[in-house]
Amino acid sequence: MKKIKQKVLCIGSMGKDVFFPIASGNVVNVDTKVKNEKQLCFGYGTKVHIEDRFNALGGCACNVSIGLSRLGIDVCAFGNVGKDCDKKWIVTTLEQEGIDVTKVRTIENANTDLSIIIVDTNTGERTIFVNRDVGESLTVHAQDIKGFGWCFVGSLYGDDIEKNMKVIHDAIVNDGLKLVYNPGGKNISQDKDVVSDLIHHARMIFVNKSEAREIVSKFDLLYNEKDLLNEEYLMSVLKEHMHDQSGIVVLTDGLRGAWGYDGENIYHTDTIDKPVHDATGAGDAFASGFFAAVLYELPLEQCMQWGSINSDTVIDYYGSQEGLQKYDTIQEGLVKFPVENKK
């Protein structure tokens, strides 16, 4: 295994996920106005029986840190937890995964963030109820990110979002910090200028197609609706907005697979048609696999394969960590994901 010299800092949410698998045949399905889309509905006063439940670490800081660490990357997780029993469980689990937890902060008189995830066992699709307490108060100071070569930033929330992003921006400009950015939907809709600035300075960006469409619609006022359906167009606009000529854009679209663009080549990988236990964390799994391959200086097409393998295995389980690959096993799955050069 090649030794990676630069340590990675993962900044973002962390908390506890509780999964309730439900067979959609046991509840009411209601057609929506969107073609071929259905929603699970629960009546007032009803009691829905759950056959089982599962607990797992949640949040991109946990998910990506564990994904990178299992692939041999030296990584530190940065996020807030409350002073409760969930804090000890989260910190202990991260330590067992070989992750530096010195940047995990305990907030007094507060609860660790919690998500209740309803999973349709027939499709793997989920509905997430989120209670954010400590995550809203995450504050990043300049000394927190000093000495790191790379920084992975997931969606950030709370009152200090602009201050946090400025600290990260200054570290990129002044200290040579290399940014991997995965903006969340809430950031994109509420913090357009901040998202735009970080994309401009990022070395890598990870977005799903709906996120890419929303960002591009703000960047390119001359777009038409047909343009926003085209993955190549979306990636080209995002790539043009990145200052770093070596920057990489990665776009995912669920069952349709993923695309990667480095300014010259566009690569695509399909997903494997199989039952999905739980789609939660599939994006973070793809990001950690792809990012690790970049750190090992593998070619773009192999980075796509690493991301696809990680994502494909994590959806076989409930939660975002079980199924994440290790360095000595990820190579075995390369043949499952042939890569097509689209350009």
C-alpha positions as CSV (number, residue, x, y, z in Angstrom):
1,M,0.0,0.0,0.0
2,K,1.4,3.4,-1.0
3,K,1.8,5.7,2.0
4,I,-0.2,8.9,1.8
5,K,1.8,11.8,3.4
6,Q,-1.0,14.3,3.8
7,K,-3.6,14.0,6.5
8,V,-7.3,14.6,5.7
9,L,-9.7,16.6,7.8
10,C,-13.4,15.8,7.4
11,I,-15.7,18.6,8.6
12,G,-19.4,18.3,8.8
13,S,-22.3,16.7,10.7
14,M,-22.0,13.7,13.0
15,G,-24.7,12.0,15.0
16,K,-26.8,8.9,15.5
17,D,-29.0,7.3,12.9
18,V,-31.9,5.0,13.9
19,F,-33.4,2.9,11.0
20,F,-36.9,1.7,10.9
21,P,-37.4,-0.7,7.9
22,I,-41.0,-0.8,6.8
23,A,-42.6,-2.9,4.0
24,S,-44.6,-0.3,2.0
25,G,-47.4,-2.9,1.6
26,N,-48.2,-2.3,5.3
27,V,-49.0,1.4,4.9
28,V,-50.9,3.6,2.5
29,N,-49.2,4.5,-0.8
30,V,-50.5,7.8,-2.3
31,D,-49.8,8.8,-5.8
32,T,-48.3,12.3,-6.0
33,K,-48.5,14.8,-8.9
34,V,-45.0,13.8,-9.9
35,K,-45.2,11.0,-12.5
36,N,-44.3,7.5,-11.2
37,E,-43.6,8.9,-7.7
38,K,-45.3,7.6,-4.6
39,Q,-45.2,8.5,-0.9
40,L,-45.6,6.5,2.3
41,C,-48.5,7.9,4.4
42,F,-49.2,7.3,8.0
43,G,-52.6,8.1,9.5
44,Y,-53.1,10.0,12.7
45,G,-53.4,7.6,15.7
46,T,-52.2,4.6,13.8
47,K,-49.5,2.2,15.1
48,V,-47.1,0.8,12.5
49,H,-45.3,-2.4,13.6
50,I,-41.5,-2.4,12.9
51,E,-39.9,-5.9,12.6
52,D,-36.5,-4.7,13.5
53,R,-34.4,-1.5,14.0
54,F,-30.7,-0.6,13.4
55,N,-28.4,2.0,14.9
56,A,-25.4,3.5,13.0
57,L,-23.2,6.5,13.1
58,G,-24.5,9.3,10.9
59,G,-23.4,12.5,9.2
60,C,-20.9,13.1,6.5
61,A,-18.0,13.7,8.9
62,C,-18.4,10.2,10.3
63,N,-19.3,8.5,7.0
64,V,-16.5,9.9,4.9
65,S,-13.9,9.6,7.7
66,I,-14.6,5.9,8.1
67,G,-14.7,5.3,4.4
68,L,-11.3,6.9,4.0
69,S,-9.7,5.3,7.0
70,R,-10.7,1.8,5.9
71,L,-8.9,2.5,2.6
72,G,-5.7,3.4,4.4
73,I,-6.0,7.2,4.6
74,D,-4.9,9.1,7.7
75,V,-8.0,11.1,8.7
76,C,-9.4,13.3,11.4
77,A,-13.1,13.8,12.0
78,F,-14.3,17.3,13.0
79,G,-17.8,17.9,14.3
80,N,-19.9,18.5,17.4
81,V,-21.5,16.0,19.8
82,G,-23.6,16.6,22.9
83,K,-22.7,15.6,26.4
84,D,-24.7,12.4,26.4
85,C,-24.4,8.6,26.0
86,D,-24.4,8.9,22.2
87,K,-21.2,11.0,22.3
88,K,-19.2,8.1,24.0
89,W,-20.5,5.6,21.4
90,I,-19.6,7.9,18.5
91,V,-16.1,8.7,19.7
92,T,-15.4,5.1,20.6
93,T,-16.6,3.8,17.2
94,L,-14.5,6.4,15.4
95,E,-11.4,5.5,17.4
96,Q,-11.9,1.8,16.7
97,E,-11.9,2.7,13.0
98,G,-8.4,4.3,13.4
99,I,-9.7,7.9,13.2
100,D,-8.2,10.9,15.0
101,V,-11.0,12.2,17.2
102,T,-9.1,15.2,18.7
103,K,-11.4,17.6,16.7
104,V,-14.6,16.1,18.0
105,R,-16.1,18.7,20.3
106,T,-18.4,18.1,23.2
107,I,-21.1,20.8,23.6
108,E,-22.4,21.1,27.2
109,N,-26.1,21.0,28.0
110,A,-26.9,19.8,24.5
111,N,-28.0,16.6,22.7
112,T,-26.1,14.8,20.0
113,D,-27.8,15.1,16.6
114,L,-30.3,12.4,15.9
115,S,-32.0,11.1,12.7
116,I,-34.9,8.7,12.5
117,I,-34.8,7.0,9.0
118,I,-37.9,5.2,7.6
119,V,-36.7,2.8,5.0
120,D,-39.1,1.2,2.4
121,T,-37.9,-2.4,2.3
122,N,-39.3,-2.9,-1.2
123,T,-37.2,-0.1,-2.8
124,G,-34.5,1.0,-0.3
125,E,-35.7,4.6,-0.5
126,R,-35.9,6.4,2.7
127,T,-37.5,9.3,4.6
128,I,-35.4,11.0,7.2
129,F,-36.6,12.9,10.3
130,V,-33.6,15.0,11.5
131,N,-33.2,16.7,14.9
132,R,-30.1,18.9,14.8
133,D,-29.0,20.4,18.1
134,V,-25.2,20.6,18.4
135,G,-24.6,20.5,14.6
136,E,-26.2,23.9,14.2
137,S,-23.5,25.4,16.5
138,L,-20.4,24.1,14.7
139,T,-17.6,26.7,14.6
140,V,-14.4,26.4,12.6
141,H,-11.3,28.4,13.7
142,A,-8.1,28.9,11.8
143,Q,-6.1,26.7,14.2
144,D,-8.6,23.9,13.7
145,I,-7.5,23.3,10.1
146,K,-3.8,24.2,10.4
147,G,-1.4,21.5,9.3
148,F,-3.9,19.5,7.2
149,G,-3.1,18.9,3.5
150,W,-6.7,18.1,2.5
151,C,-10.1,19.1,3.9
152,F,-13.4,17.3,3.0
153,V,-16.3,19.6,3.7
154,G,-19.9,18.3,3.7
155,S,-23.0,20.4,4.1
156,L,-22.6,22.9,7.0
157,Y,-25.5,24.4,8.9
158,G,-26.0,27.0,11.6
159,D,-25.5,30.6,12.3
160,D,-21.7,30.5,11.7
161,I,-21.9,29.1,8.2
162,E,-20.4,32.2,6.5
163,K,-17.7,32.6,9.1
164,N,-16.8,28.9,8.8
165,M,-16.6,29.1,5.1
166,K,-14.4,32.2,5.3
167,V,-11.9,30.4,7.6
168,I,-11.8,27.5,5.1
169,H,-11.4,29.9,2.2
170,D,-8.5,31.7,3.8
171,A,-6.7,28.4,4.5
172,I,-7.0,27.5,0.9
173,V,-5.7,30.8,-0.4
174,N,-3.0,31.4,2.3
175,D,-1.9,28.0,3.4
176,G,-2.4,25.8,0.3
177,L,-5.2,23.7,1.9
178,K,-6.8,21.5,-0.8
179,L,-10.6,21.3,-0.6
180,V,-13.0,18.5,-1.5
181,Y,-16.5,19.9,-1.4
182,N,-19.9,18.3,-1.1
183,P,-22.4,21.1,-0.8
184,G,-25.8,20.1,0.6
185,G,-29.2,21.1,-0.7
186,K,-29.8,23.5,2.2
187,N,-26.5,25.3,1.6
188,I,-27.2,25.6,-2.1
189,S,-30.6,27.2,-1.6
190,Q,-29.7,29.5,1.3
191,D,-26.0,30.2,0.9
192,K,-25.5,30.7,-2.9
193,D,-22.6,33.0,-2.7
194,V,-20.7,30.9,-0.1
195,V,-21.3,27.7,-2.2
196,S,-20.1,29.5,-5.3
197,D,-16.9,30.7,-3.6
198,L,-16.0,27.2,-2.3
199,I,-16.7,25.6,-5.6
200,H,-14.4,28.1,-7.2
201,H,-11.6,27.1,-4.9
202,A,-12.2,23.4,-4.7
203,R,-10.0,20.6,-6.1
204,M,-12.9,18.2,-6.2
205,I,-16.7,18.6,-5.9
206,F,-19.3,15.9,-5.4
207,V,-22.9,16.7,-6.2
208,N,-26.0,14.7,-7.2
209,K,-27.8,15.7,-10.3
210,S,-30.5,17.7,-8.5
211,E,-27.9,19.6,-6.6
212,A,-25.9,20.2,-9.8
213,R,-29.1,21.5,-11.6
214,E,-29.8,24.0,-8.8
215,I,-26.2,25.3,-8.7
216,V,-25.9,25.6,-12.5
217,S,-29.2,27.5,-12.7
218,K,-27.6,30.1,-10.4
219,F,-24.3,30.2,-12.3
220,D,-25.7,30.3,-15.9
221,L,-28.6,32.6,-16.3
222,L,-28.8,31.6,-20.0
223,Y,-29.6,28.0,-19.4
224,N,-32.7,26.2,-20.7
225,E,-34.5,23.3,-19.1
226,K,-33.1,20.9,-21.6
227,D,-29.6,21.9,-20.7
228,L,-30.3,21.1,-17.0
229,L,-31.1,17.5,-17.9
230,N,-27.7,16.9,-19.6
231,E,-25.0,15.6,-17.3
232,E,-22.2,16.8,-19.6
233,Y,-23.5,20.3,-19.7
234,L,-23.9,20.4,-15.9
235,M,-20.4,19.2,-15.3
236,S,-18.9,21.6,-17.9
237,V,-20.5,24.6,-16.2
238,L,-19.3,23.5,-12.8
239,K,-15.8,22.8,-14.1
240,E,-15.5,26.2,-15.7
241,H,-16.4,27.7,-12.4
242,M,-13.4,26.0,-10.7
243,H,-10.2,28.0,-10.5
244,D,-7.9,24.9,-10.3
245,Q,-7.2,23.5,-13.8
246,S,-6.7,20.1,-12.3
247,G,-10.1,20.2,-10.6
248,I,-12.5,17.3,-10.8
249,V,-16.3,17.3,-10.9
250,V,-18.2,14.2,-9.8
251,L,-21.9,13.9,-10.4
252,T,-24.2,11.0,-9.2
253,D,-27.7,10.2,-10.2
254,G,-28.9,7.2,-8.2
255,L,-29.7,4.1,-10.3
256,R,-28.3,5.8,-13.4
257,G,-24.8,5.7,-12.0
258,A,-22.0,8.4,-11.8
259,W,-20.0,10.7,-14.0
260,G,-16.5,12.1,-13.5
261,Y,-15.0,15.0,-15.4
262,D,-11.5,16.4,-15.3
263,G,-11.7,19.0,-18.1
264,E,-10.7,16.6,-20.8
265,N,-12.5,13.3,-20.3
266,I,-15.9,12.4,-19.0
267,Y,-16.2,8.9,-17.5
268,H,-19.4,7.1,-16.6
269,T,-20.1,4.0,-14.5
270,D,-23.4,2.3,-14.2
271,T,-24.9,0.8,-11.1
272,I,-25.6,-2.9,-10.6
273,D,-29.2,-3.8,-10.9
274,K,-30.0,-5.5,-7.5
275,P,-32.2,-5.0,-4.5
276,V,-31.3,-2.0,-2.3
277,H,-31.5,-2.5,1.5
278,D,-30.9,1.2,2.3
279,A,-29.7,4.0,0.1
280,T,-28.6,6.2,3.1
281,G,-24.9,7.1,2.8
282,A,-24.4,5.9,-0.7
283,G,-23.2,9.3,-1.8
284,D,-20.7,9.6,1.1
285,A,-19.5,6.0,0.3
286,F,-18.9,7.0,-3.3
287,A,-17.1,10.2,-2.3
288,S,-14.8,8.4,0.1
289,G,-13.9,5.7,-2.4
290,F,-13.3,8.2,-5.2
291,F,-11.3,10.6,-3.0
292,A,-9.1,7.8,-1.6
293,A,-8.2,6.7,-5.1
294,V,-7.3,10.3,-6.0
295,L,-5.0,10.4,-3.0
296,Y,-3.3,7.2,-4.2
297,E,-2.9,9.0,-7.6
298,L,-4.9,6.5,-9.5
299,P,-6.3,7.4,-13.0
300,L,-9.8,9.0,-13.1
301,E,-11.4,5.9,-14.5
302,Q,-10.2,3.8,-11.6
303,C,-11.3,6.5,-9.1
304,M,-14.8,6.1,-10.6
305,Q,-14.5,2.4,-10.0
306,W,-13.5,2.8,-6.3
307,G,-16.4,5.1,-5.7
308,S,-18.8,2.8,-7.4
309,I,-17.6,-0.3,-5.5
310,N,-17.9,1.5,-2.1
311,S,-21.4,2.8,-2.9
312,D,-22.5,-0.6,-4.3
313,T,-21.6,-2.5,-1.1
314,V,-22.8,0.0,1.5
315,I,-26.4,-0.2,0.1
316,D,-26.5,-3.9,1.0
317,Y,-26.8,-2.9,4.7
318,Y,-28.6,-0.5,6.9
319,G,-26.5,2.5,7.8
320,S,-23.7,4.3,6.1
321,Q,-20.6,2.4,7.2
322,E,-21.2,-1.4,7.1
323,G,-20.0,-2.6,3.7
324,L,-17.5,0.2,3.2
325,Q,-14.4,-1.4,1.6
326,K,-10.9,-1.9,2.8
327,Y,-7.8,-1.3,0.7
328,D,-7.0,-5.0,0.3
329,T,-10.6,-5.8,-0.9
330,I,-11.7,-2.9,-3.1
331,Q,-9.5,-4.0,-6.0
332,E,-11.4,-7.3,-6.2
333,G,-14.6,-5.5,-7.3
334,L,-13.1,-3.5,-10.2
335,V,-14.3,-5.9,-12.9
336,K,-17.9,-5.2,-11.8
337,F,-17.8,-1.6,-12.9
338,P,-16.5,-1.1,-16.4
339,V,-15.9,2.6,-17.1
340,E,-17.1,4.3,-20.3
341,N,-15.3,7.3,-21.7
342,K,-18.1,9.7,-22.9
343,K,-15.8,12.3,-24.4
